[in-house]
Amino acid sequence: MTPPRARASLFDASLLGRHQVAAAAATTADFSAMIALVELGHRSPPIATLASAILGGVINFTLSRAWVYRARHEGTIGSQASRYAVVSLGGALLNAGLLAMVLASVQAPYPAARVVTAVAVSVLYTYPMHTRVVFRVAP
């Protein structure tokens, strides 16, 4: 186990694995809430997506702070939440842009393209940003 104040490597397989588990849990909650709000709550998909994305973000932030990065991070919950919100906005824009590019360039079912895009953004953008910006590890 890495000492609490050691600098995290972006190539830490254990940390990346925990990050992906938290992302999968948050995504499952997000998509489940969206479907429930549309199908059972009779809300429009955009409104349902907004509400469910916020739920997924809260779940991901909570799991990341308490489990993924454990005691390896420094900073107050407020400072981390602010950075998380900015990084999340960037991730949402990347997901939407990449998904549009994938769907415009290949004939792929939307759900498959969405999964590939989400995994790519999670590994290549969100994980490094969480490690180095949101839950930046003390030097």
Backbone bond lengths (Angstrom), bond angles and torsions (degrees), N, CA, C in turn:
res aa  C-N    CA-C-N  psi(-1)  N-CA   C-N-CA  omega(-1)  CA-C   N-CA-C  phi
1 M - - - 1.455 - - 1.526 108.64 -
2 T 1.308 116.39 138.05 1.449 122.31 -179.16 1.525 109.79 -75.09
3 P 1.346 117.42 136.26 1.473 118.45 176.38 1.519 111.04 -56.82
4 P 1.350 117.70 150.72 1.470 121.17 -174.84 1.521 114.52 -54.49
5 R 1.319 119.90 -33.91 1.455 119.85 -174.93 1.520 112.43 -102.75
6 A 1.327 117.76 14.29 1.458 120.56 178.32 1.523 109.97 -78.43
7 R 1.304 116.42 149.30 1.462 121.66 179.96 1.525 109.68 -76.14
8 A 1.324 116.53 128.54 1.457 121.40 -178.71 1.524 110.39 -76.11
9 S 1.292 114.94 138.15 1.454 120.76 174.34 1.522 108.04 -87.69
10 L 1.324 115.61 141.71 1.465 118.35 176.69 1.520 110.94 -66.97
11 F 1.322 117.46 -16.43 1.463 121.34 -177.72 1.521 111.71 -103.21
12 D 1.317 116.82 27.29 1.453 123.21 176.80 1.527 107.58 -80.49
13 A 1.325 116.82 105.05 1.467 121.55 -174.67 1.523 112.31 -61.93
14 S 1.322 117.32 -38.08 1.462 120.52 179.78 1.531 111.09 -65.60
15 L 1.324 115.98 -44.44 1.459 120.80 178.92 1.528 110.90 -64.34
16 L 1.327 116.37 -45.02 1.470 120.49 177.67 1.526 110.69 -61.47
17 G 1.319 117.32 -40.61 1.467 120.53 178.50 1.516 112.23 -62.11
18 R 1.334 116.74 -45.54 1.471 120.00 177.74 1.528 110.65 -63.43
19 H 1.336 115.60 -39.25 1.475 119.85 178.33 1.526 110.14 -59.65
20 Q 1.315 117.66 -44.15 1.461 121.31 -178.31 1.533 111.57 -69.03
21 V 1.330 117.91 -35.49 1.469 120.84 176.45 1.528 109.78 -63.75
22 A 1.334 116.78 -45.42 1.472 120.36 178.28 1.522 110.77 -62.80
23 A 1.329 116.80 -41.22 1.469 121.00 178.61 1.524 110.59 -63.34
24 A 1.323 117.36 -41.07 1.469 120.80 179.37 1.527 110.78 -65.57
25 A 1.330 117.60 -41.36 1.470 120.75 178.64 1.527 110.41 -63.44
26 A 1.328 116.54 -44.45 1.465 120.38 -179.85 1.525 111.06 -65.86
27 T 1.316 116.92 -40.54 1.468 121.17 179.30 1.522 110.87 -65.41
28 T 1.320 116.82 -40.45 1.469 120.68 177.48 1.527 110.53 -60.97
29 A 1.325 116.53 -44.89 1.470 120.11 178.14 1.525 110.77 -64.61
30 D 1.324 116.87 -42.32 1.470 122.72 179.54 1.524 110.43 -58.81
31 F 1.328 117.02 -55.88 1.461 120.81 -176.52 1.531 111.44 -65.39
32 S 1.328 117.38 -39.00 1.469 120.71 179.42 1.528 110.92 -64.22
33 A 1.329 116.24 -44.10 1.469 119.61 178.68 1.522 111.07 -65.09
34 M 1.335 117.23 -40.21 1.455 120.29 179.51 1.538 110.76 -60.99
35 I 1.309 116.02 -47.89 1.471 120.31 -179.61 1.523 110.40 -63.28
36 A 1.327 117.60 -43.10 1.471 120.98 179.54 1.527 111.09 -63.11
37 L 1.329 116.62 -42.43 1.464 119.29 -179.70 1.523 111.93 -65.73
38 V 1.332 117.33 -36.04 1.469 120.56 179.49 1.520 110.64 -75.64
39 E 1.325 116.06 -51.29 1.464 120.39 -172.94 1.527 113.79 -77.60
40 L 1.299 117.50 -41.02 1.465 120.75 -176.33 1.530 112.57 -99.80
41 G 1.328 115.71 -34.07 1.458 120.16 -177.27 1.512 113.36 -92.80
42 H 1.339 116.12 -6.61 1.467 122.34 178.13 1.531 112.82 55.90
43 R 1.335 116.07 37.88 1.456 121.89 175.69 1.523 108.67 -93.70
44 S 1.303 116.08 156.59 1.461 119.56 177.79 1.527 108.60 -70.62
45 P 1.340 118.15 148.80 1.468 120.06 179.39 1.539 114.07 -54.72
46 P 1.342 119.96 -41.21 1.473 116.87 179.23 1.531 113.29 -63.45
47 I 1.321 117.22 -41.12 1.468 120.54 178.38 1.523 109.80 -66.71
48 A 1.323 116.55 -43.48 1.468 120.69 178.43 1.527 110.75 -62.16
49 T 1.317 117.06 -39.62 1.465 121.35 179.96 1.522 110.78 -65.60
50 L 1.304 117.17 -42.23 1.459 120.53 178.65 1.529 110.50 -60.25
51 A 1.317 116.24 -50.22 1.467 120.47 -178.99 1.526 111.38 -63.46
52 S 1.319 116.92 -43.87 1.467 119.66 -177.02 1.529 111.60 -71.20
53 A 1.322 118.13 -33.10 1.468 120.80 177.59 1.528 110.59 -65.90
54 I 1.317 116.49 -37.74 1.466 119.99 176.80 1.528 109.79 -64.33
55 L 1.326 116.59 -43.92 1.468 120.65 176.93 1.527 110.14 -58.85
56 G 1.324 117.36 -48.13 1.464 120.95 179.17 1.520 111.86 -60.11
57 G 1.318 116.89 -39.22 1.462 120.80 178.65 1.518 112.38 -64.62
58 V 1.326 116.57 -42.54 1.466 120.55 178.64 1.525 109.91 -63.44
59 I 1.308 116.99 -43.17 1.469 120.76 179.15 1.524 110.24 -63.71
60 N 1.327 117.40 -45.76 1.459 120.57 -178.88 1.525 111.33 -64.42
61 F 1.320 117.27 -44.24 1.466 120.43 179.06 1.529 110.38 -60.20
62 T 1.323 116.37 -45.82 1.458 121.12 -177.98 1.532 111.16 -63.35
63 L 1.325 117.23 -47.49 1.468 120.78 178.37 1.528 111.19 -64.09
64 S 1.314 116.61 -40.04 1.464 120.10 -179.42 1.523 111.37 -64.53
65 R 1.306 116.44 -45.51 1.466 120.40 -177.46 1.526 111.14 -69.18
66 A 1.330 116.82 -42.22 1.463 120.71 -174.17 1.530 113.84 -85.57
67 W 1.334 118.00 -29.48 1.462 119.60 -172.31 1.522 113.39 -124.00
68 V 1.320 117.91 -52.42 1.463 120.18 -174.29 1.526 110.67 -60.79
69 Y 1.322 116.92 -52.52 1.460 121.18 -176.23 1.523 112.73 -99.71
70 R 1.323 117.73 -7.14 1.466 125.32 176.39 1.512 112.25 36.59
71 A 1.320 116.13 -126.78 1.470 121.06 -177.62 1.525 111.53 -89.60
72 R 1.318 117.40 11.31 1.466 120.58 -176.97 1.519 112.24 -80.75
73 H 1.303 117.16 -10.86 1.460 119.76 -175.11 1.514 111.50 -102.99
74 E 1.317 114.99 164.87 1.453 120.72 172.93 1.514 107.81 -130.69
75 G 1.302 115.87 159.49 1.460 120.18 178.69 1.512 110.99 118.08
76 T 1.305 114.37 159.50 1.457 120.03 179.56 1.526 109.49 -81.61
77 I 1.309 115.61 162.16 1.461 119.88 177.96 1.532 110.34 -61.66
78 G 1.330 117.10 -36.30 1.463 120.64 179.65 1.523 112.63 -65.97
79 S 1.330 116.98 -44.69 1.466 119.50 -179.94 1.521 110.49 -66.39
80 Q 1.324 116.65 -38.97 1.461 120.20 178.88 1.532 111.00 -68.69
81 A 1.320 117.26 -40.23 1.471 120.67 179.10 1.525 110.85 -63.28
82 S 1.322 117.22 -38.95 1.474 120.66 178.30 1.526 110.90 -64.00
83 R 1.325 115.73 -46.91 1.473 119.27 178.61 1.530 110.45 -64.63
84 Y 1.328 116.49 -38.48 1.469 120.96 178.97 1.527 110.68 -60.43
85 A 1.319 117.02 -42.52 1.468 120.84 -179.46 1.529 111.15 -61.96
86 V 1.325 117.11 -42.28 1.466 120.77 179.77 1.532 110.37 -66.52
87 V 1.333 116.73 -45.11 1.466 120.82 178.91 1.529 110.14 -63.62
88 S 1.324 117.38 -39.04 1.470 120.99 179.09 1.527 111.84 -63.09
89 L 1.315 116.61 -40.42 1.462 120.08 176.88 1.525 109.95 -61.61
90 G 1.322 117.10 -44.81 1.465 120.42 176.78 1.513 111.91 -59.86
91 G 1.320 116.95 -41.98 1.467 121.05 178.58 1.516 112.02 -64.60
92 A 1.329 116.91 -40.18 1.466 120.47 178.50 1.523 110.68 -63.15
93 L 1.324 116.57 -42.60 1.469 120.08 178.68 1.528 111.32 -65.84
94 L 1.330 117.14 -41.43 1.465 120.08 176.81 1.523 111.50 -63.58
95 N 1.329 117.18 -44.43 1.467 120.65 178.78 1.526 111.05 -58.77
96 A 1.312 116.46 -47.31 1.467 120.29 -178.46 1.523 111.18 -65.19
97 G 1.325 117.07 -45.14 1.459 120.67 -178.93 1.514 112.81 -65.32
98 L 1.332 116.51 -45.46 1.466 119.51 179.82 1.520 111.70 -67.09
99 L 1.322 116.46 -38.57 1.464 119.50 178.16 1.527 110.13 -62.11
100 A 1.322 117.09 -43.28 1.468 120.60 178.17 1.528 110.62 -60.98
101 M 1.331 117.13 -41.77 1.471 120.25 179.75 1.527 111.32 -66.36
102 V 1.331 116.77 -42.84 1.469 120.25 179.66 1.522 110.03 -62.39
103 L 1.325 116.88 -48.01 1.468 120.15 -177.66 1.526 112.05 -66.49
104 A 1.326 117.32 -29.07 1.463 120.55 178.54 1.530 112.10 -77.54
105 S 1.327 116.79 -22.09 1.467 118.64 -173.83 1.522 114.64 -105.06
106 V 1.317 118.58 -22.28 1.472 120.70 179.92 1.520 110.21 -135.55
107 Q 1.305 114.60 152.12 1.464 120.62 175.91 1.523 107.75 -85.52
108 A 1.313 116.20 94.40 1.462 120.74 -179.20 1.514 108.81 -133.12
109 P 1.314 117.28 145.38 1.460 119.41 175.21 1.534 109.33 -61.55
110 Y 1.310 116.44 139.44 1.454 121.50 -179.57 1.530 113.42 -50.69
111 P 1.344 119.27 -48.23 1.475 117.92 -177.76 1.530 112.84 -60.50
112 A 1.322 117.41 -40.71 1.467 120.53 179.59 1.525 110.53 -65.26
113 A 1.320 116.64 -43.97 1.462 120.37 178.44 1.522 110.63 -62.73
114 R 1.308 116.70 -38.06 1.469 121.48 -179.65 1.521 111.25 -65.42
115 V 1.336 117.02 -41.56 1.465 120.82 179.01 1.524 110.49 -64.65
116 V 1.331 117.22 -46.93 1.464 121.08 -179.90 1.524 110.70 -60.96
117 T 1.319 116.48 -45.06 1.462 121.23 179.14 1.524 110.73 -62.46
118 A 1.318 117.47 -45.49 1.472 121.29 -177.75 1.526 111.38 -63.42
119 V 1.322 117.35 -41.72 1.461 120.29 179.70 1.535 109.92 -66.08
120 A 1.330 117.04 -43.71 1.470 120.54 179.44 1.529 111.08 -61.13
121 V 1.310 117.68 -46.27 1.462 120.76 -179.71 1.530 110.00 -65.88
122 S 1.319 117.67 -39.17 1.452 120.95 -179.64 1.529 111.68 -62.53
123 V 1.320 116.79 -46.85 1.463 120.97 -176.71 1.529 112.27 -75.53
124 L 1.334 116.88 -42.02 1.465 120.54 -172.72 1.530 114.90 -90.27
125 Y 1.326 117.97 -20.77 1.466 120.50 -178.56 1.532 112.13 -121.60
126 T 1.336 117.20 -58.70 1.458 120.38 -171.87 1.527 112.19 -64.25
127 Y 1.319 117.05 -47.99 1.460 120.04 -179.57 1.534 111.77 -58.87
128 P 1.338 119.68 -51.34 1.471 117.94 177.74 1.531 113.17 -61.16
129 M 1.324 117.44 -38.06 1.465 119.85 -179.64 1.527 111.80 -69.00
130 H 1.323 117.32 -37.90 1.461 119.76 176.56 1.531 109.92 -66.17
131 T 1.330 116.62 -41.28 1.455 121.18 -177.30 1.522 112.44 -69.41
132 R 1.323 117.19 -40.55 1.466 120.78 -173.57 1.525 114.92 -100.42
133 V 1.335 118.18 -18.86 1.473 120.39 -174.98 1.533 111.41 -119.29
134 V 1.316 117.24 -59.66 1.475 120.29 -172.94 1.521 111.39 -68.65
135 F 1.322 116.34 -56.89 1.454 122.14 -178.36 1.521 108.57 -109.66
136 R 1.314 115.58 45.32 1.462 119.51 -173.91 1.511 110.36 -54.18
137 V 1.307 111.57 132.40 1.453 119.74 -175.64 1.520 108.05 -81.22
138 A 1.306 115.64 138.71 1.464 120.91 -179.28 1.524 110.06 -62.76
139 P 1.340 116.93 134.95 1.471 119.70 178.85 1.522 111.91 -69.38
